Amino acid sequence: MPERNAKRKIHIRMSEDHLSTPFKNGMFGVEVTVEGVDMTENELMVAVCTRGKSQQRVPRREWMTP
């Protein structure tokens, strides 16, 4: 399990290296600012999104891709 966790952290780091954050994006029909990516305690990759004073961590499986 530790090896799997390390691989996920590397994947997140690589994703961060290829994303220029923050950026605006549409999610669930509203415009949000994607501040970055992170990993939850359950090892899910999430986008850290803000809109005004609200913040939400959206799991990778829920990201809309073109």
MOPAC internal coordinates of N, CA, C and O (Angstrom, degrees):
PM7 1SCF
backbone

  N    0.0000 0     0.00 0     0.00 0    0    0    0
  C    1.4456 1     0.00 0     0.00 0    1    0    0
  C    1.5397 1   112.33 1     0.00 0    2    1    0
  O    1.2310 1   119.14 1   138.11 1    3    2    1
  N    1.3542 1   119.24 1   -41.89 1    3    2    1
  C    1.4660 1   118.94 1   178.84 1    5    3    2
  C    1.5235 1   112.58 1   -58.12 1    6    5    3
  O    1.2310 1   120.09 1   143.80 1    7    6    5
  N    1.3368 1   117.43 1   -36.20 1    7    6    5
  C    1.4660 1   120.31 1   179.27 1    9    7    6
  C    1.5245 1   110.07 1   -65.15 1   10    9    7
  O    1.2310 1   120.17 1   138.68 1   11   10    9
  N    1.3342 1   117.29 1   -41.32 1   11   10    9
  C    1.4632 1   121.78 1   178.81 1   13   11   10
  C    1.5305 1   110.56 1   -63.21 1   14   13   11
  O    1.2310 1   120.57 1   137.67 1   15   14   13
  N    1.3330 1   116.51 1   -42.33 1   15   14   13
  C    1.4557 1   121.39 1   178.74 1   17   15   14
  C    1.5295 1   110.39 1   -62.68 1   18   17   15
  O    1.2310 1   120.41 1   138.27 1   19   18   17
  N    1.3180 1   116.81 1   -41.73 1   19   18   17
  C    1.4681 1   120.90 1   178.36 1   21   19   18
  C    1.5146 1   110.78 1   -63.03 1   22   21   19
  O    1.2310 1   120.03 1   139.38 1   23   22   21
  N    1.3300 1   117.54 1   -40.62 1   23   22   21
  C    1.4650 1   120.90 1   178.77 1   25   23   22
  C    1.5207 1   111.21 1   -64.00 1   26   25   23
  O    1.2310 1   120.04 1   140.83 1   27   26   25
  N    1.3293 1   117.52 1   -39.17 1   27   26   25
  C    1.4701 1   120.69 1   178.34 1   29   27   26
  C    1.5229 1   110.59 1   -65.66 1   30   29   27
  O    1.2310 1   120.28 1   138.82 1   31   30   29
  N    1.3190 1   117.07 1   -41.18 1   31   30   29
  C    1.4612 1   119.77 1   178.06 1   33   31   30
  C    1.5173 1   111.12 1   -63.02 1   34   33   31
  O    1.2310 1   120.43 1   141.23 1   35   34   33
  N    1.3188 1   116.77 1   -38.77 1   35   34   33
  C    1.4716 1   120.40 1   176.64 1   37   35   34
  C    1.5212 1   109.75 1   -64.01 1   38   37   35
  O    1.2310 1   120.02 1   137.49 1   39   38   37
  N    1.3301 1   117.56 1   -42.51 1   39   38   37
  C    1.4606 1   122.00 1   179.10 1   41   39   38
  C    1.5289 1   110.66 1   -60.73 1   42   41   39
  O    1.2310 1   120.34 1   136.66 1   43   42   41
  N    1.3247 1   116.95 1   -43.34 1   43   42   41
  C    1.4647 1   120.51 1   178.55 1   45   43   42
  C    1.5146 1   110.49 1   -64.41 1   46   45   43
  O    1.2310 1   120.54 1   136.77 1   47   46   45
  N    1.3117 1   116.58 1   -43.23 1   47   46   45
  C    1.4728 1   120.42 1   179.04 1   49   47   46
  C    1.5270 1   110.64 1   -61.04 1   50   49   47
  O    1.2310 1   120.20 1   138.06 1   51   50   49
  N    1.3286 1   117.23 1   -41.94 1   51   50   49
  C    1.4605 1   121.21 1   178.00 1   53   51   50
  C    1.5234 1   110.02 1   -64.03 1   54   53   51
  O    1.2310 1   120.08 1   139.81 1   55   54   53
  N    1.3194 1   117.46 1   -40.19 1   55   54   53
  C    1.4603 1   121.20 1   178.33 1   57   55   54
  C    1.5180 1   110.15 1   -62.50 1   58   57   55
  O    1.2310 1   120.19 1   136.16 1   59   58   57
  N    1.3243 1   117.25 1   -43.84 1   59   58   57
  C    1.4597 1   121.23 1   178.89 1   61   59   58
  C    1.5266 1   111.09 1   -62.83 1   62   61   59
  O    1.2310 1   120.48 1   142.46 1   63   62   61
  N    1.3314 1   116.69 1   -37.54 1   63   62   61
  C    1.4572 1   120.66 1  -179.69 1   65   63   62
  C    1.5197 1   112.26 1   -65.96 1   66   65   63
  O    1.2310 1   119.89 1   154.77 1   67   66   65
  N    1.3301 1   117.82 1   -25.23 1   67   66   65
  C    1.4610 1   121.53 1  -177.21 1   69   67   66
  C    1.5282 1   112.96 1  -102.14 1   70   69   67
  O    1.2310 1   120.26 1   179.09 1   71   70   69
  N    1.3109 1   117.10 1    -0.91 1   71   70   69
  C    1.4633 1   121.53 1   177.03 1   73   71   70
  C    1.5149 1   108.94 1  -107.59 1   74   73   71
  O    1.2310 1   121.18 1   -43.31 1   75   74   73
  N    1.3057 1   115.35 1   136.69 1   75   74   73
  C    1.4484 1   120.04 1   173.49 1   77   75   74
  C    1.5236 1   107.13 1   -98.02 1   78   77   75
  O    1.2310 1   120.49 1   -82.75 1   79   78   77
  N    1.3070 1   116.67 1    97.25 1   79   78   77
  C    1.4606 1   120.86 1  -176.87 1   81   79   78
  C    1.5183 1   110.06 1  -105.74 1   82   81   79
  O    1.2310 1   120.12 1   -28.43 1   83   82   81
  N    1.3032 1   117.38 1   151.57 1   83   82   81
  C    1.4578 1   128.11 1     0.91 1   85   83   82
  C    1.5319 1   111.38 1   -80.24 1   86   85   83
  O    1.2310 1   121.02 1   -21.60 1   87   86   85
  N    1.3389 1   115.65 1   158.40 1   87   86   85
  C    1.4612 1   121.03 1   173.58 1   89   87   86
  C    1.5228 1   109.34 1  -146.56 1   90   89   87
  O    1.2310 1   121.63 1   -24.97 1   91   90   89
  N    1.3207 1   114.49 1   155.03 1   91   90   89
  C    1.4662 1   120.97 1   179.62 1   93   91   90
  C    1.5218 1   108.86 1   -86.53 1   94   93   91
  O    1.2310 1   121.29 1   -36.10 1   95   94   93
  N    1.3463 1   115.14 1   143.90 1   95   94   93
  C    1.4551 1   120.09 1   179.16 1   97   95   94
  C    1.5241 1   108.50 1  -156.30 1   98   97   95
  O    1.2310 1   120.61 1   -24.83 1   99   98   97
  N    1.2974 1   116.44 1   155.17 1   99   98   97
  C    1.4514 1   120.51 1   174.88 1  101   99   98
  C    1.5141 1   109.75 1   -89.38 1  102  101   99
  O    1.2310 1   120.85 1   -47.91 1  103  102  101
  N    1.3330 1   115.98 1   132.09 1  103  102  101
  C    1.4546 1   120.10 1   177.97 1  105  103  102
  C    1.5233 1   107.56 1  -143.90 1  106  105  103
  O    1.2310 1   120.96 1   -56.85 1  107  106  105
  N    1.3247 1   115.77 1   123.15 1  107  106  105
  C    1.4640 1   121.54 1   179.78 1  109  107  106
  C    1.5261 1   111.47 1    59.35 1  110  109  107
  O    1.2310 1   120.53 1  -145.92 1  111  110  109
  N    1.3246 1   116.58 1    34.08 1  111  110  109
  C    1.4547 1   121.16 1   175.15 1  113  111  110
  C    1.5196 1   115.77 1    84.04 1  114  113  111
  O    1.2310 1   119.33 1  -174.87 1  115  114  113
  N    1.3151 1   118.88 1     5.13 1  115  114  113
  C    1.4626 1   121.68 1   177.67 1  117  115  114
  C    1.5259 1   109.29 1  -130.69 1  118  117  115
  O    1.2310 1   121.06 1   -23.18 1  119  118  117
  N    1.3362 1   115.58 1   156.82 1  119  118  117
  C    1.4558 1   119.82 1   177.48 1  121  119  118
  C    1.5203 1   109.48 1   -84.75 1  122  121  119
  O    1.2310 1   120.67 1   -49.91 1  123  122  121
  N    1.3173 1   116.33 1   130.09 1  123  122  121
  C    1.4615 1   122.62 1   178.03 1  125  123  122
  C    1.5280 1   108.68 1  -127.72 1  126  125  123
  O    1.2310 1   121.13 1   -15.12 1  127  126  125
  N    1.3069 1   115.44 1   164.88 1  127  126  125
  C    1.4611 1   121.34 1   172.39 1  129  127  126
  C    1.5190 1   107.36 1  -105.27 1  130  129  127
  O    1.2310 1   120.79 1   -57.77 1  131  130  129
  N    1.3136 1   116.09 1   122.23 1  131  130  129
  C    1.4669 1   120.94 1   176.46 1  133  131  130
  C    1.5263 1   106.60 1   -87.50 1  134  133  131
  O    1.2310 1   121.44 1   -67.31 1  135  134  133
  N    1.3209 1   114.85 1   112.69 1  135  134  133
  C    1.4643 1   121.09 1  -176.81 1  137  135  134
  C    1.5196 1   112.47 1   -84.25 1  138  137  135
  O    1.2310 1   120.22 1   155.40 1  139  138  137
  N    1.3403 1   117.18 1   -24.60 1  139  138  137
  C    1.4571 1   121.02 1  -178.73 1  141  139  138
  C    1.5180 1   111.02 1   165.26 1  142  141  139
  O    1.2310 1   121.01 1     9.14 1  143  142  141
  N    1.3122 1   115.67 1  -170.86 1  143  142  141
  C    1.4587 1   121.80 1   176.29 1  145  143  142
  C    1.5267 1   108.43 1  -120.97 1  146  145  143
  O    1.2310 1   121.21 1   -25.24 1  147  146  145
  N    1.3298 1   115.30 1   154.76 1  147  146  145
  C    1.4606 1   120.62 1  -177.72 1  149  147  146
  C    1.5226 1   108.21 1  -151.57 1  150  149  147
  O    1.2310 1   120.57 1    -3.27 1  151  150  149
  N    1.3201 1   116.52 1   176.73 1  151  150  149
  C    1.4483 1   121.51 1   176.59 1  153  151  150
  C    1.5227 1   108.20 1  -126.12 1  154  153  151
  O    1.2310 1   120.40 1   -45.34 1  155  154  153
  N    1.3309 1   116.85 1   134.66 1  155  154  153
  C    1.4569 1   121.28 1   179.23 1  157  155  154
  C    1.5189 1   110.23 1   -79.89 1  158  157  155
  O    1.2310 1   120.85 1    -6.31 1  159  158  157
  N    1.3206 1   115.98 1   173.69 1  159  158  157
  C    1.4660 1   120.90 1   176.00 1  161  159  158
  C    1.5201 1   111.24 1   -63.26 1  162  161  159
  O    1.2310 1   120.56 1   154.70 1  163  162  161
  N    1.3409 1   116.54 1   -25.30 1  163  162  161
  C    1.4745 1   121.76 1   178.56 1  165  163  162
  C    1.5280 1   111.91 1   -87.88 1  166  165  163
  O    1.2310 1   120.60 1  -168.83 1  167  166  165
  N    1.3377 1   116.45 1    11.17 1  167  166  165
  C    1.4566 1   123.23 1   177.81 1  169  167  166
  C    1.5268 1   113.41 1    66.31 1  170  169  167
  O    1.2310 1   120.31 1  -146.96 1  171  170  169
  N    1.3278 1   117.02 1    33.04 1  171  170  169
  C    1.4591 1   120.96 1   174.12 1  173  171  170
  C    1.5174 1   109.24 1   -98.23 1  174  173  171
  O    1.2310 1   120.85 1   -45.89 1  175  174  173
  N    1.3269 1   115.98 1   134.11 1  175  174  173
  C    1.4511 1   120.64 1   175.44 1  177  175  174
  C    1.5267 1   107.88 1   -77.49 1  178  177  175
  O    1.2310 1   120.37 1   -49.39 1  179  178  177
  N    1.3280 1   116.89 1   130.61 1  179  178  177
  C    1.4546 1   121.31 1  -178.55 1  181  179  178
  C    1.5215 1   110.85 1  -131.34 1  182  181  179
  O    1.2310 1   121.35 1   -28.66 1  183  182  181
  N    1.3347 1   115.03 1   151.34 1  183  182  181
  C    1.4605 1   121.54 1   169.88 1  185  183  182
  C    1.5197 1   106.42 1   -92.36 1  186  185  183
  O    1.2310 1   120.23 1   -47.82 1  187  186  185
  N    1.3115 1   117.17 1   132.18 1  187  186  185
  C    1.4579 1   121.52 1   176.89 1  189  187  186
  C    1.5268 1   106.20 1   -92.29 1  190  189  187
  O    1.2310 1   120.89 1   -71.18 1  191  190  189
  N    1.3495 1   115.89 1   108.82 1  191  190  189
  C    1.4620 1   122.47 1  -173.72 1  193  191  190
  C    1.5185 1   110.59 1  -114.14 1  194  193  191
  O    1.2310 1   120.77 1   -37.38 1  195  194  193
  N    1.3288 1   116.13 1   142.62 1  195  194  193
  C    1.4554 1   120.99 1   175.60 1  197  195  194
  C    1.5207 1   109.41 1  -127.19 1  198  197  195
  O    1.2310 1   121.94 1   -27.19 1  199  198  197
  N    1.3203 1   113.89 1   152.81 1  199  198  197
  C    1.4695 1   122.15 1   173.27 1  201  199  198
  C    1.5149 1   105.51 1  -149.59 1  202  201  199
  O    1.2310 1   120.97 1   -70.84 1  203  202  201
  N    1.3284 1   115.75 1   109.16 1  203  202  201
  C    1.4639 1   118.81 1  -172.89 1  205  203  202
  C    1.5156 1   109.32 1    63.99 1  206  205  203
  O    1.2310 1   120.80 1    51.37 1  207  206  205
  N    1.3233 1   116.07 1  -128.63 1  207  206  205
  C    1.4694 1   120.66 1   179.98 1  209  207  206
  C    1.5236 1   112.58 1   -91.21 1  210  209  207
  O    1.2310 1   120.30 1   176.30 1  211  210  209
  N    1.3288 1   117.03 1    -3.70 1  211  210  209
  C    1.4699 1   121.35 1  -178.15 1  213  211  210
  C    1.5195 1   110.95 1   -88.29 1  214  213  211
  O    1.2310 1   121.03 1   -34.92 1  215  214  213
  N    1.3338 1   115.64 1   145.08 1  215  214  213
  C    1.4635 1   121.41 1   175.72 1  217  215  214
  C    1.5210 1   108.10 1  -131.20 1  218  217  215
  O    1.2310 1   121.17 1   -40.33 1  219  218  217
  N    1.3357 1   115.37 1   139.67 1  219  218  217
  C    1.4605 1   120.67 1   177.33 1  221  219  218
  C    1.5146 1   108.87 1  -139.48 1  222  221  219
  O    1.2310 1   121.03 1   -37.22 1  223  222  221
  N    1.3151 1   115.63 1   142.78 1  223  222  221
  C    1.4678 1   122.19 1   177.38 1  225  223  222
  C    1.5261 1   106.43 1  -105.00 1  226  225  223
  O    1.2310 1   120.98 1   -66.13 1  227  226  225
  N    1.3288 1   115.73 1   113.87 1  227  226  225
  C    1.4655 1   121.78 1  -173.55 1  229  227  226
  C    1.5333 1   109.41 1  -102.96 1  230  229  227
  O    1.2310 1   120.10 1   -59.58 1  231  230  229
  N    1.3380 1   117.42 1   120.42 1  231  230  229
  C    1.4676 1   120.54 1   179.83 1  233  231  230
  C    1.5292 1   112.51 1   -60.33 1  234  233  231
  O    1.2310 1   120.86 1   -32.12 1  235  234  233
  N    1.3067 1   115.97 1   147.88 1  235  234  233
  C    1.4807 1   123.23 1  -177.80 1  237  235  234
  C    1.5287 1   111.61 1   -53.34 1  238  237  235
  O    1.2310 1   119.64 1   140.20 1  239  238  237
  N    1.3026 1   118.29 1   -39.80 1  239  238  237
  C    1.4676 1   120.89 1  -176.78 1  241  239  238
  C    1.5268 1   112.26 1   -64.36 1  242  241  239
  O    1.2310 1   120.28 1   163.51 1  243  242  241
  N    1.3489 1   117.07 1   -16.49 1  243  242  241
  C    1.4561 1   120.29 1  -179.95 1  245  243  242
  C    1.5294 1   113.17 1   -98.95 1  246  245  243
  O    1.2310 1   120.35 1   178.76 1  247  246  245
  N    1.3388 1   116.94 1    -1.24 1  247  246  245
  C    1.4611 1   118.91 1   178.58 1  249  247  246
  C    1.5124 1   109.08 1   -70.42 1  250  249  247
  O    1.2310 1   121.07 1   -40.89 1  251  250  249
  N    1.2990 1   115.55 1   139.11 1  251  250  249
  C    1.4701 1   120.01 1   175.43 1  253  251  250
  C    1.5236 1   106.96 1   -90.11 1  254  253  251
  O    1.2310 1   121.03 1   -47.93 1  255  254  253
  N    1.3009 1   115.63 1   132.07 1  255  254  253
  C    1.4560 1   119.86 1   177.15 1  257  255  254
  C    1.5140 1   108.97 1  -116.82 1  258  257  255
  O    1.2310 1   120.50 1   -35.24 1  259  258  257
  N    1.3288 1   116.65 1   144.76 1  259  258  257
  C    1.4731 1   119.20 1  -178.63 1  261  259  258
  C    1.5089 1   112.49 1   -67.34 1  262  261  259
  O    1.2310 1   120.10 1   180.00 1  263  262  261

